[in-house]
């Protein structure tokens, strides 16, 4: 699926710090923990809690965030729709990576078991 250049730029320039509180509120509202959120973030990106805190403090954009990340090789197993887009059809790598994170947070909030969220082949 082709996203527009404006859409991709908006996502690239959005700060992780502006989105993280929404992720945290979403999972906590549904009875999940920040530890579980951090486990999901670490699985996808390799970032430990201190890395996440540093990226938030430095107001890293998603472009900077994923440039530093060691994206999990199994991330391509994340499929489905998020924000009206089929993840596996998104052509822009950065936009697809951000949507991977969105999808994992959604699955966590929906009560999916952690072993299903943290995909393995």
Backbone as a ProteinNet text record, in pm:
[ID]
protein_1_A
[PRIMARY]
XXXXXXXXXXXXXXXXXXXXXXXXXXXXXXXXXXXXXXXXXXXXXXXXXXXXXXXXXXXXXXXXXXXXXXXXXXXXXXXXXXXXXXXXXXXXXXXXXXXXXXXXXXXXXXXXXXXXXXXXX
[TERTIARY]
85.1	0	89	55.7	133.3	75.2	160.6	121.3	169.6	113.2	156.2	286.1	356.7	482.8	457.3	348	313.8	289.6	216.9	188.1	318.1	407	534	620.4	621.8	700.2	644.1	512.2	448.1	484.9	483.2	519.6	667.9	754.4	898.5	933.5	861.2	892.1	818.6	726.4	654.5	752.2	746.4	838.3	781.1	870.4	831.7	774.9	831.7	785.4	639.6	592.5	453.2	355.7	404	317.9	325.3	440.9	460.4	353.7	318.3	214.8	80.7	50.7	-73.6	-64.2	52.7	73.6	55.4	120.7	115.6	-28.2	-98.4	-236.2	-325.8	-306	-388.8	-372.9	-249.7	-229.9	-271	-242.9	-280.5	-431.4	-500	-646.7	-709	-640	-690.5	-633.6	-567.1	-519.4	-384	-310.9	-175.9	-77.3	49.1	147.4	247.8	315	423	537.1	557.5	661.3	631.7	505.2	467.3	486.2	452	473.4	621.2	705.3	849.8	903	842.9	883.2	853	737.6	699.3	793.3	821.3	911.7	1050.4	1097.1	1229.6	1234	1128.5	1125.8	1137.1	1063.9	1063.9	1192.8	1244.1	1351.9	1486.4	1486.4	1608.9	1633.6	1546.9	1566.7	1526.3	1618	1588.8	1514.7	1464.2	1389.4	1471.8	1599.8	1684.2	1698.8	1701.5	1708.5	1579.6	1467.3	1337.6	1330.6	1373.6	1371.9	1461.5	1578.2	1670.3	1607.8	1545.3	1482.6	1367.1	1292.1	1183.4	1241.6	1343.4	1406.4	1463.5	1523.5	1584.7	1485.6	1358.7	1252.8	1288.7	1331.4	1368.9	1247	1266	1159.8	1154.1	1046.1	1039.5	1150.1	1190	1300.7	1428.4	1457.5	1575.1	1559.8	1440	1409.5	1442.1	1388.3	1409.7	1546.6	1612.9	1750.2	1843	1812.6	1892.3	1851	1730.7	1675.4	1739.6	1742.9	1779.9	1648.4	1579.5	1444.7	1451.6	1365	1359.8	1338.1	1417.8	1401	1264.2	1194.9	1061.6	950.8	987.8	886.8	799.4	853.7	774.5	658.7	658.7	546.9	426.1	444	334.2	250.4	126.7	36.8	-96.3	-179.7	-312	-326.6	-439.3	-468.6	-445.1	-395.2	-378.7	-396.2	-479.6	-505.6	-548.9	-621.6	-673.5	-576.4	-459.1	-359	-329	-311.3	-261	-110.1	-59.6	82.1	172.9	140.4	228.5	231.4	140.6	135.7	196.7	238.6	299.6	439.2	465.1	591.5	705.4	675	779	825.5	954.3	1002.5	978.5	1005	986.4	839	751.2	607.8	563.8	613	578.8	629.2	749.4	803.8	721.6	681.2	597.3	464.7	408.1	281.7	298.8	417.4	445.1	428.2	489.3	481.8	337.4	265.3	123.9	44.7	68.4	-4.5	27	153.4	190.2	124.3	122.3	58	-91.7	-154.7	-296.9	-323	-239.7	-257.7	-240.1	-144	-123.1	-247.1	-297.9	-415.8	-540.4	-547	-663.1	-655.2	-546.5	-536.7	-474.9	-415	-350.9	-236	-214.6	-107.2	28.2	120.3	251.9	326.2	313.4	385.2	331.9	208.4	152.2	196.2	206.7	248.8	394.5	478.7	621.4	642.8	620.8	617.4	750.6	737.6	852.9	805.8	898.4	856.3	812.1
-117.5	0	122.9	213	335.5	441.3	495.5	607.9	734.3	846.5	970.8	1019.3	1101	1157.9	1241.5	1318.7	1399.4	1311.5	1201.4	1108.3	1052	1006.8	949.4	1052.5	1175.8	1281.5	1316.1	1319.8	1350.7	1243.9	1118.1	1009.9	1018.8	1042.2	1049.6	1161	1272.8	1389.8	1392.8	1299.4	1291.3	1241.9	1299.4	1255.4	1134.8	1044.7	929.4	976.6	1085	1139.9	1183.4	1226	1270	1152.4	1036.1	919.3	823.9	815.9	721.6	734.2	856.1	864.5	804.4	811.8	751.3	598.3	545.8	401.1	356.5	427.9	391.5	398	504.6	519.3	409.5	378.5	277.4	140.7	99	-33.8	-38.1	69	70.5	74.1	146.4	153.4	15	-68.8	-203.8	-308.9	-262.8	-355.2	-417.6	-365.9	-416	-321.8	-360.9	-283.6	-213	-114.1	-47.2	-144.5	-239.2	-339.9	-420.2	-454.4	-527.6	-440.1	-312.6	-220	-214	-203.7	-197.1	-328.2	-438.2	-567.6	-571.9	-520.3	-515.7	-423.2	-305.7	-210.7	-272.1	-339.1	-400.8	-512.4	-592	-700.7	-643.3	-537	-480	-404.8	-327.8	-232.9	-265	-348.3	-374.3	-272.2	-170.7	-65.3	-111.4	-93.6	-116.4	7	-1.7	109.3	237.8	227.9	348.8	411.5	328.5	380.3	454.9	396.8	459.8	594.4	597.4	722.2	828	787.8	881.2	935.3	849.5	891.7	988.1	963.8	1053.8	1188.6	1184.4	1307.3	1390.7	1323.3	1392.5	1428.1	1395.1	1422.8	1368.9	1244.1	1178.2	1162.7	1193.9	1169.4	1019.4	975.1	833.5	796.7	889.7	863.8	835.1	917.4	896.2	768.4	748.9	633.8	503.6	488.9	364.4	357.3	471.5	469.1	405.7	425.8	369	226.9	189.7	60.3	-55.6	-168.3	-295.1	-370.4	-342.7	-397.8	-550.5	-612.9	-758.1	-819.7	-921	-983	-1048.3	-1079.2	-1138.4	-1033.4	-906.2	-800.1	-816.1	-873.5	-891.4	-989	-1061.4	-1151	-1074	-944.2	-860.8	-821.9	-866.1	-837.6	-786.6	-741.5	-694.1	-546.8	-492	-351.4	-264.9	-146.6	-45.8	89.9	173	307.6	304.2	200.8	192	138.5	94.4	41	-103.9	-188.6	-324.1	-312	-350.1	-331.3	-393.7	-515	-586.1	-523.2	-430.9	-365.3	-225.2	-176.6	-43.3	-50.3	33.7	27.5	103.7	211.3	292.4	223.8	183.9	107.7	175.7	305	372.6	372.6	404.1	404.6	265.4	162	24.7	-7.6	36.2	9.5	78	201.4	271.9	198.9	152.1	77.8	-57	-118.4	-241.1	-210.9	-101.9	-65.3	-37.3	36.9	64.1	-65.4	-159.5	-286.6	-366.9	-371.5	-445.1	-384.6	-252.1	-184.8	-215.5	-213.6	-248.1	-390.2	-483.6	-622.7	-638	-567.6	-570.5	-517.3	-405.3	-344.1	-432.5	-509.4	-596.4	-726.4	-743.9	-860.6	-982.8	-966	-1080.4	-1130.6	-1260.2	-1319.9	-1274.1	-1251.6	-1198.7	-1289.2	-1421.3	-1509.8	-1499.5	-1456	-1433.7	-1297.4	-1199.3	-1064.7	-1067.9	-1134.7	-1143.9	-1262	-1235.4	-1340.4	-1411	-1538.1	-1618	-1706.2	-1738.6	-1815.7	-1956.9
0	0	0	-82.7	-94.1	0.5	82.4	167.4	97.4	134.9	70.6	132.2	56.2	105.3	231.2	232.3	350.3	472.7	452.5	561.9	617.9	529.5	573.7	645.8	596.8	661.4	798.9	808.6	936.8	1040.8	1000.1	1092.1	1128.8	1030.6	1055.4	1153.3	1145.8	1228.2	1362	1382.2	1509.3	1615.7	1734.2	1838.9	1913	1948.4	2028.6	2162.5	2216.3	2345	2339.5	2223.2	2212.2	2205.1	2165.5	2148.3	2267.6	2329.9	2440.7	2550.8	2595.4	2700.2	2656.8	2527.8	2476.5	2480.3	2444.4	2454.5	2599.7	2691.7	2832.9	2886	2855	2902.9	2845.8	2719.8	2653.7	2719.7	2743.4	2800.8	2948.4	3022.6	3165	3182.4	3094.7	3100.8	3081.7	3008.4	2981	3075.5	3183.6	3285.9	3259	3161.2	3135.6	3205	3211.3	3287.4	3196.2	3255.2	3182.9	3156.3	3246	3225.1	3098.8	3078.6	2957.1	2833.3	2844.1	2732.6	2698.3	2798.6	2774.6	2717	2758.1	2702.6	2552.4	2512.9	2372	2294.1	2351.2	2285	2270.8	2376.3	2370.5	2266.6	2258.3	2159.4	2018.2	1990.2	1855.3	1823.7	1921.1	1891.7	1954.9	2058.7	2133.8	2242.7	2257.3	2356.8	2495.9	2590.4	2731.8	2784.6	2907	2967.4	2967.8	3003.3	3007.7	2868.8	2765.8	2628.1	2593.1	2630.4	2604.8	2676.1	2802.1	2878.7	2814.4	2765.8	2699.6	2570.1	2492.7	2367.1	2393.4	2499.5	2537.4	2580.1	2666.7	2716	2601.4	2504	2389.9	2280	2303.4	2205.9	2066.4	2064.9	1939.3	1849.5	1722.9	1624.9	1599.2	1536.4	1501.5	1402.7	1319.7	1227.9	1306.9	1407.9	1492.2	1576.1	1629.4	1713.3	1639.2	1518	1445.1	1378.3	1358.1	1307.1	1410.7	1538.8	1648.5	1683.2	1647.1	1687.9	1613	1680.2	1616.7	1599.4	1490.1	1470	1463.5	1540.1	1549.2	1410.1	1374.6	1242.9	1223.5	1332.8	1322.4	1312.2	1306.4	1297.5	1173.7	1068.4	946.3	966.1	1078.1	1109.7	1163.8	1190.7	1239.3	1118.1	1118.4	1006.1	1059.8	969.1	1006.4	976.6	1018.4	990.5	1112.7	1086.2	1190.4	1125.1	1182.9	1130.6	984.1	946.5	810.5	707.6	750.4	657.9	692.2	591.7	613.1	628.2	742.7	774.4	669.1	630.6	537.7	397.8	371.3	240.2	241.3	356.6	364.7	304.2	204.2	130.6	198.8	268.3	330.8	459.5	466.3	582.4	717.7	729	857.4	898.3	805.4	836.3	879.3	811.3	847.3	987.9	1024.4	1157.9	1267.2	1242.1	1340.5	1356.7	1246.2	1253	1321	1309.1	1386.2	1535.1	1579.4	1720.3	1761	1678.5	1707	1721.1	1631.5	1632	1757.9	1796.7	1917.7	2041.4	2049	2162.4	2162.4	2045.4	2035.7	2084.9	2041.6	2082.6	2233.5	2289.3	2433.9	2505.8	2459.4	2521.3	2507.5	2401	2379	2457.7	2532.1	2618.9	2554.6	2438.6	2372.7	2460.5	2459.2	2539.9	2487.3	2579.5	2545.3	2446.8	2461.7	2369.4	2226.5	2210.8	2076.4	2021.4	2109.7	2067.3	2021.2	2099.4	2068.5	1974	1849	1747.3	1730.5	1702.8	1662.9	1547.4	1456.1	1337.4	1371.8
[MASK]
+++++++++++++++++++++++++++++++++++++++++++++++++++++++++++++++++++++++++++++++++++++++++++++++++++++++++++++++++++++++++

